Amino acid sequence: MTIDERLFKLPTIGSHIRRMFSYFSQHIFFTDMIHISAGIGIGFLLVGGRLFPLGIVGLGIGMAGHLFAYSRGKE
């Protein structure tokens, strides 16, 4: 059993993860870009200072990408 299959079986969020996964598995470049953006955003938030606003933007892009994938995913 893979980690994806285990996540799909979670009681409250399993169906939501499956829906995002159906989009992410078909659009690898998009998936990579939003996760890179979110990761860099977290790093910028941790560094703080002048980079803090860029961290918020990076996290915003990551969150918006996940919402987009959820809206486009198949149930």
Predicted model as a PDB file, atoms N, CA, C, CB and O in Angstrom, pLDDT in the B-factor column:
MODEL        1                                                                  
ATOM      1  N   MET A   1       0.852  -1.170   0.000  1.00 82.00           N  
ATOM      2  CA  MET A   1       0.000   0.000   0.000  1.00 82.00           C  
ATOM      3  C   MET A   1       0.908   1.247   0.000  1.00 82.00           C  
ATOM      4  CB  MET A   1      -0.975  -0.010   1.239  1.00 82.00           C  
ATOM      5  O   MET A   1       1.801   1.376   0.838  1.00 82.00           O  
ATOM      6  N   THR A   2       0.668   2.137  -0.934  1.00 89.00           N  
ATOM      7  CA  THR A   2       1.471   3.355  -1.024  1.00 89.00           C  
ATOM      8  C   THR A   2       0.937   4.424  -0.077  1.00 89.00           C  
ATOM      9  CB  THR A   2       1.489   3.883  -2.467  1.00 89.00           C  
ATOM     10  O   THR A   2      -0.156   4.295   0.474  1.00 89.00           O  
ATOM     11  N   ILE A   3       1.721   5.478   0.102  1.00 89.00           N  
ATOM     12  CA  ILE A   3       1.293   6.565   0.990  1.00 89.00           C  
ATOM     13  C   ILE A   3       0.043   7.253   0.434  1.00 89.00           C  
ATOM     14  CB  ILE A   3       2.434   7.597   1.174  1.00 89.00           C  
ATOM     15  O   ILE A   3      -0.814   7.698   1.197  1.00 89.00           O  
ATOM     16  N   ASP A   4      -0.058   7.339  -0.897  1.00 83.00           N  
ATOM     17  CA  ASP A   4      -1.250   7.944  -1.501  1.00 83.00           C  
ATOM     18  C   ASP A   4      -2.499   7.155  -1.150  1.00 83.00           C  
ATOM     19  CB  ASP A   4      -1.097   8.030  -3.023  1.00 83.00           C  
ATOM     20  O   ASP A   4      -3.524   7.734  -0.789  1.00 83.00           O  
ATOM     21  N   GLU A   5      -2.416   5.844  -1.254  1.00 87.00           N  
ATOM     22  CA  GLU A   5      -3.565   5.010  -0.922  1.00 87.00           C  
ATOM     23  C   GLU A   5      -3.950   5.151   0.548  1.00 87.00           C  
ATOM     24  CB  GLU A   5      -3.268   3.549  -1.247  1.00 87.00           C  
ATOM     25  O   GLU A   5      -5.132   5.106   0.889  1.00 87.00           O  
ATOM     26  N   ARG A   6      -2.964   5.319   1.412  1.00 91.00           N  
ATOM     27  CA  ARG A   6      -3.255   5.524   2.833  1.00 91.00           C  
ATOM     28  C   ARG A   6      -3.920   6.875   3.067  1.00 91.00           C  
ATOM     29  CB  ARG A   6      -1.971   5.420   3.664  1.00 91.00           C  
ATOM     30  O   ARG A   6      -4.837   6.987   3.880  1.00 91.00           O  
ATOM     31  N   LEU A   7      -3.454   7.906   2.350  1.00 88.00           N  
ATOM     32  CA  LEU A   7      -4.064   9.227   2.487  1.00 88.00           C  
ATOM     33  C   LEU A   7      -5.504   9.227   1.990  1.00 88.00           C  
ATOM     34  CB  LEU A   7      -3.250  10.268   1.725  1.00 88.00           C  
ATOM     35  O   LEU A   7      -6.361   9.900   2.563  1.00 88.00           O  
ATOM     36  N   PHE A   8      -5.771   8.474   0.925  1.00 90.00           N  
ATOM     37  CA  PHE A   8      -7.131   8.415   0.380  1.00 90.00           C  
ATOM     38  C   PHE A   8      -8.115   7.824   1.380  1.00 90.00           C  
ATOM     39  CB  PHE A   8      -7.150   7.596  -0.907  1.00 90.00           C  
ATOM     40  O   PHE A   8      -9.312   8.100   1.298  1.00 90.00           O  
ATOM     41  N   LYS A   9      -7.636   7.016   2.323  1.00 91.00           N  
ATOM     42  CA  LYS A   9      -8.510   6.350   3.282  1.00 91.00           C  
ATOM     43  C   LYS A   9      -8.757   7.163   4.549  1.00 91.00           C  
ATOM     44  CB  LYS A   9      -7.927   5.024   3.650  1.00 91.00           C  
ATOM     45  O   LYS A   9      -9.491   6.716   5.431  1.00 91.00           O  
ATOM     46  N   LEU A  10      -8.156   8.349   4.657  1.00 91.00           N  
ATOM     47  CA  LEU A  10      -8.400   9.179   5.833  1.00 91.00           C  
ATOM     48  C   LEU A  10      -9.870   9.574   5.883  1.00 91.00           C  
ATOM     49  CB  LEU A  10      -7.497  10.438   5.819  1.00 91.00           C  
ATOM     50  O   LEU A  10     -10.454   9.892   4.847  1.00 91.00           O  
ATOM     51  N   PRO A  11     -10.473   9.562   7.055  1.00 92.00           N  
ATOM     52  CA  PRO A  11     -11.923   9.728   7.163  1.00 92.00           C  
ATOM     53  C   PRO A  11     -12.475  11.043   6.610  1.00 92.00           C  
ATOM     54  CB  PRO A  11     -12.312   9.615   8.581  1.00 92.00           C  
ATOM     55  O   PRO A  11     -13.450  11.011   5.859  1.00 92.00           O  
ATOM     56  N   THR A  12     -11.910  12.163   6.939  1.00 90.00           N  
ATOM     57  CA  THR A  12     -12.541  13.425   6.549  1.00 90.00           C  
ATOM     58  C   THR A  12     -11.926  14.061   5.319  1.00 90.00           C  
ATOM     59  CB  THR A  12     -12.472  14.389   7.679  1.00 90.00           C  
ATOM     60  O   THR A  12     -12.623  14.747   4.572  1.00 90.00           O  
ATOM     61  N   ILE A  13     -10.638  13.851   5.090  1.00 91.00           N  
ATOM     62  CA  ILE A  13      -9.999  14.557   3.971  1.00 91.00           C  
ATOM     63  C   ILE A  13      -9.566  13.640   2.839  1.00 91.00           C  
ATOM     64  CB  ILE A  13      -8.807  15.316   4.468  1.00 91.00           C  
ATOM     65  O   ILE A  13      -9.027  14.116   1.839  1.00 91.00           O  
ATOM     66  N   GLY A  14      -9.786  12.346   2.970  1.00 91.00           N  
ATOM     67  CA  GLY A  14      -9.345  11.389   1.953  1.00 91.00           C  
ATOM     68  C   GLY A  14      -9.920  11.666   0.570  1.00 91.00           C  
ATOM     69  O   GLY A  14      -9.202  11.589  -0.427  1.00 91.00           O  
ATOM     70  N   SER A  15     -11.193  11.985   0.504  1.00 90.00           N  
ATOM     71  CA  SER A  15     -11.817  12.243  -0.808  1.00 90.00           C  
ATOM     72  C   SER A  15     -11.281  13.532  -1.427  1.00 90.00           C  
ATOM     73  CB  SER A  15     -13.353  12.327  -0.669  1.00 90.00           C  
ATOM     74  O   SER A  15     -11.177  13.636  -2.649  1.00 90.00           O  
ATOM     75  N   HIS A  16     -10.939  14.516  -0.589  1.00 92.00           N  
ATOM     76  CA  HIS A  16     -10.386  15.769  -1.098  1.00 92.00           C  
ATOM     77  C   HIS A  16      -8.968  15.566  -1.632  1.00 92.00           C  
ATOM     78  CB  HIS A  16     -10.389  16.840   0.003  1.00 92.00           C  
ATOM     79  O   HIS A  16      -8.590  16.138  -2.655  1.00 92.00           O  
ATOM     80  N   ILE A  17      -8.197  14.752  -0.932  1.00 91.00           N  
ATOM     81  CA  ILE A  17      -6.847  14.452  -1.397  1.00 91.00           C  
ATOM     82  C   ILE A  17      -6.899  13.685  -2.704  1.00 91.00           C  
ATOM     83  CB  ILE A  17      -6.073  13.653  -0.342  1.00 91.00           C  
ATOM     84  O   ILE A  17      -6.102  13.949  -3.604  1.00 91.00           O  
ATOM     85  N   ARG A  18      -7.819  12.744  -2.828  1.00 92.00           N  
ATOM     86  CA  ARG A  18      -7.959  11.971  -4.064  1.00 92.00           C  
ATOM     87  C   ARG A  18      -8.326  12.896  -5.231  1.00 92.00           C  
ATOM     88  CB  ARG A  18      -9.032  10.863  -3.895  1.00 92.00           C  
ATOM     89  O   ARG A  18      -7.835  12.719  -6.346  1.00 92.00           O  
ATOM     90  N   ARG A  19      -9.176  13.864  -4.972  1.00 93.00           N  
ATOM     91  CA  ARG A  19      -9.598  14.789  -6.024  1.00 93.00           C  
ATOM     92  C   ARG A  19      -8.415  15.642  -6.507  1.00 93.00           C  
ATOM     93  CB  ARG A  19     -10.741  15.698  -5.513  1.00 93.00           C  
ATOM     94  O   ARG A  19      -8.236  15.821  -7.711  1.00 93.00           O  
ATOM     95  N   MET A  20      -7.607  16.168  -5.571  1.00 93.00           N  
ATOM     96  CA  MET A  20      -6.429  16.939  -5.970  1.00 93.00           C  
ATOM     97  C   MET A  20      -5.413  16.049  -6.669  1.00 93.00           C  
ATOM     98  CB  MET A  20      -5.787  17.614  -4.750  1.00 93.00           C  
ATOM     99  O   MET A  20      -4.798  16.467  -7.650  1.00 93.00           O  
ATOM    100  N   PHE A  21      -5.229  14.832  -6.180  1.00 92.00           N  
ATOM    101  CA  PHE A  21      -4.277  13.909  -6.776  1.00 92.00           C  
ATOM    102  C   PHE A  21      -4.634  13.591  -8.221  1.00 92.00           C  
ATOM    103  CB  PHE A  21      -4.210  12.630  -5.964  1.00 92.00           C  
ATOM    104  O   PHE A  21      -3.747  13.419  -9.058  1.00 92.00           O  
ATOM    105  N   SER A  22      -5.928  13.511  -8.519  1.00 93.00           N  
ATOM    106  CA  SER A  22      -6.331  13.209  -9.896  1.00 93.00           C  
ATOM    107  C   SER A  22      -5.894  14.309 -10.852  1.00 93.00           C  
ATOM    108  CB  SER A  22      -7.847  13.017  -9.980  1.00 93.00           C  
ATOM    109  O   SER A  22      -5.576  14.030 -12.007  1.00 93.00           O  
ATOM    110  N   TYR A  23      -5.874  15.558 -10.387  1.00 94.00           N  
ATOM    111  CA  TYR A  23      -5.389  16.654 -11.228  1.00 94.00           C  
ATOM    112  C   TYR A  23      -3.866  16.699 -11.234  1.00 94.00           C  
ATOM    113  CB  TYR A  23      -5.956  17.998 -10.744  1.00 94.00           C  
ATOM    114  O   TYR A  23      -3.252  16.842 -12.291  1.00 94.00           O  
ATOM    115  N   PHE A  24      -3.260  16.579 -10.068  1.00 94.00           N  
ATOM    116  CA  PHE A  24      -1.805  16.675  -9.959  1.00 94.00           C  
ATOM    117  C   PHE A  24      -1.103  15.584 -10.759  1.00 94.00           C  
ATOM    118  CB  PHE A  24      -1.383  16.596  -8.500  1.00 94.00           C  
ATOM    119  O   PHE A  24      -0.049  15.835 -11.344  1.00 94.00           O  
ATOM    120  N   SER A  25      -1.662  14.385 -10.796  1.00 93.00           N  
ATOM    121  CA  SER A  25      -1.012  13.293 -11.510  1.00 93.00           C  
ATOM    122  C   SER A  25      -1.007  13.516 -13.023  1.00 93.00           C  
ATOM    123  CB  SER A  25      -1.701  11.982 -11.186  1.00 93.00           C  
ATOM    124  O   SER A  25      -0.176  12.938 -13.724  1.00 93.00           O  
ATOM    125  N   GLN A  26      -1.907  14.331 -13.529  1.00 95.00           N  
ATOM    126  CA  GLN A  26      -1.961  14.622 -14.958  1.00 95.00           C  
ATOM    127  C   GLN A  26      -1.203  15.889 -15.343  1.00 95.00           C  
ATOM    128  CB  GLN A  26      -3.391  14.746 -15.394  1.00 95.00           C  
ATOM    129  O   GLN A  26      -0.948  16.110 -16.527  1.00 95.00           O  
ATOM    130  N   HIS A  27      -0.840  16.719 -14.380  1.00 95.00           N  
ATOM    131  CA  HIS A  27      -0.199  18.009 -14.636  1.00 95.00           C  
ATOM    132  C   HIS A  27       1.027  18.160 -13.729  1.00 95.00           C  
ATOM    133  CB  HIS A  27      -1.201  19.182 -14.408  1.00 95.00           C  
ATOM    134  O   HIS A  27       1.009  18.925 -12.765  1.00 95.00           O  
ATOM    135  N   ILE A  28       2.083  17.423 -14.052  1.00 97.00           N  
ATOM    136  CA  ILE A  28       3.265  17.333 -13.204  1.00 97.00           C  
ATOM    137  C   ILE A  28       3.994  18.675 -13.097  1.00 97.00           C  
ATOM    138  CB  ILE A  28       4.211  16.269 -13.743  1.00 97.00           C  
ATOM    139  O   ILE A  28       4.417  19.056 -12.006  1.00 97.00           O  
ATOM    140  N   PHE A  29       4.149  19.395 -14.212  1.00 97.00           N  
ATOM    141  CA  PHE A  29       4.868  20.674 -14.169  1.00 97.00           C  
ATOM    142  C   PHE A  29       4.153  21.665 -13.252  1.00 97.00           C  
ATOM    143  CB  PHE A  29       5.006  21.268 -15.588  1.00 97.00           C  
ATOM    144  O   PHE A  29       4.795  22.342 -12.449  1.00 97.00           O  
ATOM    145  N   PHE A  30       2.847  21.751 -13.367  1.00 96.00           N  
ATOM    146  CA  PHE A  30       2.051  22.628 -12.504  1.00 96.00           C  
ATOM    147  C   PHE A  30       2.246  22.238 -11.035  1.00 96.00           C  
ATOM    148  CB  PHE A  30       0.547  22.558 -12.888  1.00 96.00           C  
ATOM    149  O   PHE A  30       2.440  23.099 -10.177  1.00 96.00           O  
ATOM    150  N   THR A  31       2.192  20.938 -10.759  1.00 96.00           N  
ATOM    151  CA  THR A  31       2.370  20.442  -9.403  1.00 96.00           C  
ATOM    152  C   THR A  31       3.724  20.854  -8.845  1.00 96.00           C  
ATOM    153  CB  THR A  31       2.225  18.924  -9.368  1.00 96.00           C  
ATOM    154  O   THR A  31       3.821  21.345  -7.720  1.00 96.00           O  
ATOM    155  N   ASP A  32       4.771  20.649  -9.644  1.00 97.00           N  
ATOM    156  CA  ASP A  32       6.115  21.003  -9.195  1.00 97.00           C  
ATOM    157  C   ASP A  32       6.232  22.500  -8.923  1.00 97.00           C  
ATOM    158  CB  ASP A  32       7.151  20.578 -10.236  1.00 97.00           C  
ATOM    159  O   ASP A  32       6.820  22.898  -7.917  1.00 97.00           O  
ATOM    160  N   MET A  33       5.689  23.324  -9.792  1.00 97.00           N  
ATOM    161  CA  MET A  33       5.835  24.771  -9.634  1.00 97.00           C  
ATOM    162  C   MET A  33       5.118  25.305  -8.390  1.00 97.00           C  
ATOM    163  CB  MET A  33       5.305  25.476 -10.866  1.00 97.00           C  
ATOM    164  O   MET A  33       5.654  26.168  -7.695  1.00 97.00           O  
ATOM    165  N   ILE A  34       3.918  24.805  -8.102  1.00 97.00           N  
ATOM    166  CA  ILE A  34       3.229  25.332  -6.921  1.00 97.00           C  
ATOM    167  C   ILE A  34       3.880  24.832  -5.635  1.00 97.00           C  
ATOM    168  CB  ILE A  34       1.746  24.937  -6.945  1.00 97.00           C  
ATOM    169  O   ILE A  34       3.889  25.542  -4.629  1.00 97.00           O  
ATOM    170  N   HIS A  35       4.424  23.619  -5.660  1.00 97.00           N  
ATOM    171  CA  HIS A  35       5.094  23.130  -4.462  1.00 97.00           C  
ATOM    172  C   HIS A  35       6.446  23.818  -4.251  1.00 97.00           C  
ATOM    173  CB  HIS A  35       5.284  21.618  -4.550  1.00 97.00           C  
ATOM    174  O   HIS A  35       6.836  24.069  -3.111  1.00 97.00           O  
ATOM    175  N   ILE A  36       7.150  24.119  -5.317  1.00 98.00           N  
ATOM    176  CA  ILE A  36       8.388  24.894  -5.192  1.00 98.00           C  
ATOM    177  C   ILE A  36       8.078  26.287  -4.661  1.00 98.00           C  
ATOM    178  CB  ILE A  36       9.121  24.986  -6.552  1.00 98.00           C  
ATOM    179  O   ILE A  36       8.775  26.785  -3.777  1.00 98.00           O  
ATOM    180  N   SER A  37       7.045  26.911  -5.192  1.00 97.00           N  
ATOM    181  CA  SER A  37       6.655  28.246  -4.739  1.00 97.00           C  
ATOM    182  C   SER A  37       6.304  28.241  -3.255  1.00 97.00           C  
ATOM    183  CB  SER A  37       5.469  28.764  -5.560  1.00 97.00           C  
ATOM    184  O   SER A  37       6.725  29.128  -2.512  1.00 97.00           O  
ATOM    185  N   ALA A  38       5.542  27.257  -2.828  1.00 97.00           N  
ATOM    186  CA  ALA A  38       5.167  27.175  -1.414  1.00 97.00           C  
ATOM    187  C   ALA A  38       6.393  26.921  -0.539  1.00 97.00           C  
ATOM    188  CB  ALA A  38       4.123  26.064  -1.199  1.00 97.00           C  
ATOM    189  O   ALA A  38       6.506  27.494   0.545  1.00 97.00           O  
ATOM    190  N   GLY A  39       7.298  26.082  -0.991  1.00 97.00           N  
ATOM    191  CA  GLY A  39       8.503  25.794  -0.219  1.00 97.00           C  
ATOM    192  C   GLY A  39       9.404  27.010  -0.077  1.00 97.00           C  
ATOM    193  O   GLY A  39       9.926  27.279   1.005  1.00 97.00           O  
ATOM    194  N   ILE A  40       9.585  27.740  -1.160  1.00 97.00           N  
ATOM    195  CA  ILE A  40      10.381  28.965  -1.099  1.00 97.00           C  
ATOM    196  C   ILE A  40       9.676  30.003  -0.225  1.00 97.00           C  
ATOM    197  CB  ILE A  40      10.626  29.531  -2.521  1.00 97.00           C  
ATOM    198  O   ILE A  40      10.322  30.744   0.516  1.00 97.00           O  
ATOM    199  N   GLY A  41       8.350  30.047  -0.318  1.00 97.00           N  
ATOM    200  CA  GLY A  41       7.588  30.960   0.522  1.00 97.00           C  
ATOM    201  C   GLY A  41       7.789  30.677   1.996  1.00 97.00           C  
ATOM    202  O   GLY A  41       7.949  31.606   2.788  1.00 97.00           O  
ATOM    203  N   ILE A  42       7.785  29.406   2.378  1.00 97.00           N  
ATOM    204  CA  ILE A  42       8.021  29.041   3.778  1.00 97.00           C  
ATOM    205  C   ILE A  42       9.430  29.458   4.200  1.00 97.00           C  
ATOM    206  CB  ILE A  42       7.823  27.518   3.988  1.00 97.00           C  
ATOM    207  O   ILE A  42       9.634  29.972   5.300  1.00 97.00           O  
ATOM    208  N   GLY A  43      10.395  29.229   3.310  1.00 97.00           N  
ATOM    209  CA  GLY A  43      11.765  29.635   3.620  1.00 97.00           C  
ATOM    210  C   GLY A  43      11.883  31.132   3.826  1.00 97.00           C  
ATOM    211  O   GLY A  43      12.550  31.582   4.758  1.00 97.00           O  
ATOM    212  N   PHE A  44      11.242  31.907   2.965  1.00 97.00           N  
ATOM    213  CA  PHE A  44      11.289  33.368   3.095  1.00 97.00           C  
ATOM    214  C   PHE A  44      10.593  33.834   4.368  1.00 97.00           C  
ATOM    215  CB  PHE A  44      10.644  34.034   1.875  1.00 97.00           C  
ATOM    216  O   PHE A  44      11.030  34.801   4.992  1.00 97.00           O  
ATOM    217  N   LEU A  45       9.522  33.162   4.757  1.00 96.00           N  
ATOM    218  CA  LEU A  45       8.851  33.520   6.011  1.00 96.00           C  
ATOM    219  C   LEU A  45       9.759  33.260   7.213  1.00 96.00           C  
ATOM    220  CB  LEU A  45       7.538  32.730   6.162  1.00 96.00           C  
ATOM    221  O   LEU A  45       9.789  34.045   8.161  1.00 96.00           O  
ATOM    222  N   LEU A  46      10.486  32.170   7.164  1.00 96.00           N  
ATOM    223  CA  LEU A  46      11.389  31.847   8.265  1.00 96.00           C  
ATOM    224  C   LEU A  46      12.549  32.826   8.352  1.00 96.00           C  
ATOM    225  CB  LEU A  46      11.920  30.435   8.110  1.00 96.00           C  
ATOM    226  O   LEU A  46      12.984  33.179   9.448  1.00 96.00           O  
ATOM    227  N   VAL A  47      13.055  33.269   7.200  1.00 95.00           N  
ATOM    228  CA  VAL A  47      14.160  34.233   7.185  1.00 95.00           C  
ATOM    229  C   VAL A  47      13.669  35.586   7.672  1.00 95.00           C  
ATOM    230  CB  VAL A  47      14.768  34.358   5.768  1.00 95.00           C  
ATOM    231  O   VAL A  47      14.353  36.263   8.439  1.00 95.00           O  
ATOM    232  N   GLY A  48      12.482  35.977   7.224  1.00 90.00           N  
ATOM    233  CA  GLY A  48      11.874  37.233   7.672  1.00 90.00           C  
ATOM    234  C   GLY A  48      12.521  38.452   7.048  1.00 90.00           C  
ATOM    235  O   GLY A  48      13.137  38.373   5.986  1.00 90.00           O  
ATOM    236  N   GLY A  49      12.378  39.556   7.707  1.00 93.00           N  
ATOM    237  CA  GLY A  49      12.947  40.809   7.208  1.00 93.00           C  
ATOM    238  C   GLY A  49      12.296  41.253   5.914  1.00 93.00           C  
ATOM    239  O   GLY A  49      11.073  41.231   5.777  1.00 93.00           O  
ATOM    240  N   ARG A  50      13.127  41.657   4.968  1.00 95.00           N  
ATOM    241  CA  ARG A  50      12.623  42.147   3.675  1.00 95.00           C  
ATOM    242  C   ARG A  50      11.985  41.051   2.847  1.00 95.00           C  
ATOM    243  CB  ARG A  50      13.743  42.781   2.883  1.00 95.00           C  
ATOM    244  O   ARG A  50      11.197  41.340   1.947  1.00 95.00           O  
ATOM    245  N   LEU A  51      12.311  39.785   3.133  1.00 95.00           N  
ATOM    246  CA  LEU A  51      11.791  38.671   2.341  1.00 95.00           C  
ATOM    247  C   LEU A  51      10.423  38.182   2.810  1.00 95.00           C  
ATOM    248  CB  LEU A  51      12.764  37.528   2.378  1.00 95.00           C  
ATOM    249  O   LEU A  51       9.798  37.360   2.140  1.00 95.00           O  
ATOM    250  N   PHE A  52       9.956  38.675   3.946  1.00 96.00           N  
ATOM    251  CA  PHE A  52       8.673  38.237   4.498  1.00 96.00           C  
ATOM    252  C   PHE A  52       7.510  38.433   3.524  1.00 96.00           C  
ATOM    253  CB  PHE A  52       8.387  38.984   5.782  1.00 96.00           C  
ATOM    254  O   PHE A  52       6.710  37.511   3.362  1.00 96.00           O  
ATOM    255  N   PRO A  53       7.376  39.604   2.860  1.00 96.00           N  
ATOM    256  CA  PRO A  53       6.265  39.753   1.908  1.00 96.00           C  
ATOM    257  C   PRO A  53       6.349  38.771   0.734  1.00 96.00           C  
ATOM    258  CB  PRO A  53       6.236  41.176   1.372  1.00 96.00           C  
ATOM    259  O   PRO A  53       5.321  38.309   0.238  1.00 96.00           O  
ATOM    260  N   LEU A  54       7.562  38.452   0.291  1.00 96.00           N  
ATOM    261  CA  LEU A  54       7.698  37.463  -0.783  1.00 96.00           C  
ATOM    262  C   LEU A  54       7.290  36.071  -0.297  1.00 96.00           C  
ATOM    263  CB  LEU A  54       9.148  37.437  -1.311  1.00 96.00           C  
ATOM    264  O   LEU A  54       6.772  35.261  -1.065  1.00 96.00           O  
ATOM    265  N   GLY A  55       7.529  35.809   0.973  1.00 96.00           N  
ATOM    266  CA  GLY A  55       7.092  34.537   1.546  1.00 96.00           C  
ATOM    267  C   GLY A  55       5.587  34.399   1.546  1.00 96.00           C  
ATOM    268  O   GLY A  55       5.053  33.326   1.265  1.00 96.00           O  
ATOM    269  N   ILE A  56       4.907  35.478   1.859  1.00 97.00           N  
ATOM    270  CA  ILE A  56       3.441  35.457   1.834  1.00 97.00           C  
ATOM    271  C   ILE A  56       2.938  35.237   0.409  1.00 97.00           C  
ATOM    272  CB  ILE A  56       2.865  36.776   2.408  1.00 97.00           C  
ATOM    273  O   ILE A  56       1.982  34.493   0.187  1.00 97.00           O  
ATOM    274  N   VAL A  57       3.591  35.892  -0.556  1.00 97.00           N  
ATOM    275  CA  VAL A  57       3.207  35.705  -1.963  1.00 97.00           C  
ATOM    276  C   VAL A  57       3.438  34.254  -2.381  1.00 97.00           C  
ATOM    277  CB  VAL A  57       4.008  36.668  -2.888  1.00 97.00           C  
ATOM    278  O   VAL A  57       2.583  33.656  -3.035  1.00 97.00           O  
ATOM    279  N   GLY A  58       4.581  33.685  -2.013  1.00 97.00           N  
ATOM    280  CA  GLY A  58       4.872  32.288  -2.356  1.00 97.00           C  
ATOM    281  C   GLY A  58       3.856  31.322  -1.768  1.00 97.00           C  
ATOM    282  O   GLY A  58       3.394  30.403  -2.445  1.00 97.00           O  
ATOM    283  N   LEU A  59       3.514  31.534  -0.515  1.00 97.00           N  
ATOM    284  CA  LEU A  59       2.494  30.681   0.106  1.00 97.00           C  
ATOM    285  C   LEU A  59       1.125  30.888  -0.530  1.00 97.00           C  
ATOM    286  CB  LEU A  59       2.413  30.959   1.606  1.00 97.00           C  
ATOM    287  O   LEU A  59       0.354  29.940  -0.683  1.00 97.00           O  
ATOM    288  N   GLY A  60       0.828  32.125  -0.897  1.00 97.00           N  
ATOM    289  CA  GLY A  60      -0.442  32.405  -1.574  1.00 97.00           C  
ATOM    290  C   GLY A  60      -0.537  31.679  -2.903  1.00 97.00           C  
ATOM    291  O   GLY A  60      -1.587  31.133  -3.243  1.00 97.00           O  
ATOM    292  N   ILE A  61       0.558  31.670  -3.656  1.00 97.00           N  
ATOM    293  CA  ILE A  61       0.580  30.943  -4.936  1.00 97.00           C  
ATOM    294  C   ILE A  61       0.379  29.445  -4.691  1.00 97.00           C  
ATOM    295  CB  ILE A  61       1.923  31.193  -5.691  1.00 97.00           C  
ATOM    296  O   ILE A  61      -0.364  28.786  -5.418  1.00 97.00           O  
ATOM    297  N   GLY A  62       1.040  28.920  -3.672  1.00 97.00           N  
ATOM    298  CA  GLY A  62       0.882  27.503  -3.350  1.00 97.00           C  
ATOM    299  C   GLY A  62      -0.542  27.150  -2.959  1.00 97.00           C  
ATOM    300  O   GLY A  62      -1.082  26.138  -3.405  1.00 97.00           O  
ATOM    301  N   MET A  63      -1.151  27.987  -2.124  1.00 97.00           N  
ATOM    302  CA  MET A  63      -2.528  27.733  -1.703  1.00 97.00           C  
ATOM    303  C   MET A  63      -3.500  27.867  -2.873  1.00 97.00           C  
ATOM    304  CB  MET A  63      -2.926  28.692  -0.581  1.00 97.00           C  
ATOM    305  O   MET A  63      -4.412  27.054  -3.026  1.00 97.00           O  
ATOM    306  N   ALA A  64      -3.302  28.895  -3.695  1.00 97.00           N  
ATOM    307  CA  ALA A  64      -4.174  29.076  -4.858  1.00 97.00           C  
ATOM    308  C   ALA A  64      -4.037  27.906  -5.829  1.00 97.00           C  
ATOM    309  CB  ALA A  64      -3.849  30.399  -5.574  1.00 97.00           C  
ATOM    310  O   ALA A  64      -5.020  27.473  -6.430  1.00 97.00           O  
ATOM    311  N   GLY A  65      -2.824  27.402  -5.980  1.00 96.00           N  
ATOM    312  CA  GLY A  65      -2.614  26.242  -6.854  1.00 96.00           C  
ATOM    313  C   GLY A  65      -3.332  25.007  -6.357  1.00 96.00           C  
ATOM    314  O   GLY A  65      -3.888  24.248  -7.152  1.00 96.00           O  
ATOM    315  N   HIS A  66      -3.327  24.798  -5.054  1.00 96.00           N  
ATOM    316  CA  HIS A  66      -4.046  23.650  -4.508  1.00 96.00           C  
ATOM    317  C   HIS A  66      -5.556  23.819  -4.662  1.00 96.00           C  
ATOM    318  CB  HIS A  66      -3.687  23.452  -3.033  1.00 96.00           C  
ATOM    319  O   HIS A  66      -6.251  22.850  -4.969  1.00 96.00           O  
ATOM    320  N   LEU A  67      -6.063  24.999  -4.461  1.00 96.00           N  
ATOM    321  CA  LEU A  67      -7.494  25.244  -4.665  1.00 96.00           C  
ATOM    322  C   LEU A  67      -7.887  25.033  -6.131  1.00 96.00           C  
ATOM    323  CB  LEU A  67      -7.860  26.673  -4.220  1.00 96.00           C  
ATOM    324  O   LEU A  67      -8.942  24.472  -6.426  1.00 96.00           O  
ATOM    325  N   PHE A  68      -7.028  25.487  -7.039  1.00 96.00           N  
ATOM    326  CA  PHE A  68      -7.283  25.296  -8.463  1.00 96.00           C  
ATOM    327  C   PHE A  68      -7.304  23.794  -8.800  1.00 96.00           C  
ATOM    328  CB  PHE A  68      -6.208  26.032  -9.310  1.00 96.00           C  
ATOM    329  O   PHE A  68      -8.191  23.323  -9.512  1.00 96.00           O  
ATOM    330  N   ALA A  69      -6.323  23.059  -8.284  1.00 95.00           N  
ATOM    331  CA  ALA A  69      -6.275  21.614  -8.549  1.00 95.00           C  
ATOM    332  C   ALA A  69      -7.509  20.916  -7.985  1.00 95.00           C  
ATOM    333  CB  ALA A  69      -4.999  20.995  -7.945  1.00 95.00           C  
ATOM    334  O   ALA A  69      -8.045  20.000  -8.609  1.00 95.00           O  
ATOM    335  N   TYR A  70      -7.952  21.342  -6.824  1.00 94.00           N  
ATOM    336  CA  TYR A  70      -9.139  20.748  -6.230  1.00 94.00           C  
ATOM    337  C   TYR A  70     -10.373  21.029  -7.096  1.00 94.00           C  
ATOM    338  CB  TYR A  70      -9.347  21.285  -4.803  1.00 94.00           C  
ATOM    339  O   TYR A  70     -11.216  20.152  -7.287  1.00 94.00           O  
ATOM    340  N   SER A  71     -10.472  22.255  -7.616  1.00 95.00           N  
ATOM    341  CA  SER A  71     -11.647  22.617  -8.422  1.00 95.00           C  
ATOM    342  C   SER A  71     -11.644  21.887  -9.767  1.00 95.00           C  
ATOM    343  CB  SER A  71     -11.690  24.140  -8.651  1.00 95.00           C  
ATOM    344  O   SER A  71     -12.710  21.630 -10.326  1.00 95.00           O  
ATOM    345  N   ARG A  72     -10.474  21.552 -10.289  1.00 94.00           N  
ATOM    346  CA  ARG A  72     -10.378  20.883 -11.585  1.00 94.00           C  
ATOM    347  C   ARG A  72     -10.293  19.356 -11.498  1.00 94.00           C  
ATOM    348  CB  ARG A  72      -9.182  21.399 -12.316  1.00 94.00           C  
ATOM    349  O   ARG A  72     -10.408  18.669 -12.513  1.00 94.00           O  
ATOM    350  N   GLY A  73     -10.093  18.830 -10.299  1.00 91.00           N  
ATOM    351  CA  GLY A  73      -9.928  17.392 -10.135  1.00 91.00           C  
ATOM    352  C   GLY A  73     -11.235  16.643 -10.329  1.00 91.00           C  
ATOM    353  O   GLY A  73     -12.327  17.196 -10.197  1.00 91.00           O  
ATOM    354  N   LYS A  74     -11.083  15.376 -10.645  1.00 87.00           N  
ATOM    355  CA  LYS A  74     -12.252  14.506 -10.831  1.00 87.00           C  
ATOM    356  C   LYS A  74     -12.508  13.758  -9.533  1.00 87.00           C  
ATOM    357  CB  LYS A  74     -12.039  13.505 -12.019  1.00 87.00           C  
ATOM    358  O   LYS A  74     -11.578  13.386  -8.818  1.00 87.00           O  
ATOM    359  N   GLU A  75     -13.769  13.547  -9.248  1.00 76.00           N  
ATOM    360  CA  GLU A  75     -14.138  12.857  -8.004  1.00 76.00           C  
ATOM    361  C   GLU A  75     -13.995  11.365  -8.142  1.00 76.00           C  
ATOM    362  CB  GLU A  75     -15.562  13.197  -7.603  1.00 76.00           C  
ATOM    363  O   GLU A  75     -14.264  10.629  -7.193  1.00 76.00           O  
TER     364      GLU A  75                                                      
ENDMDL                                                                          
END                                                                             
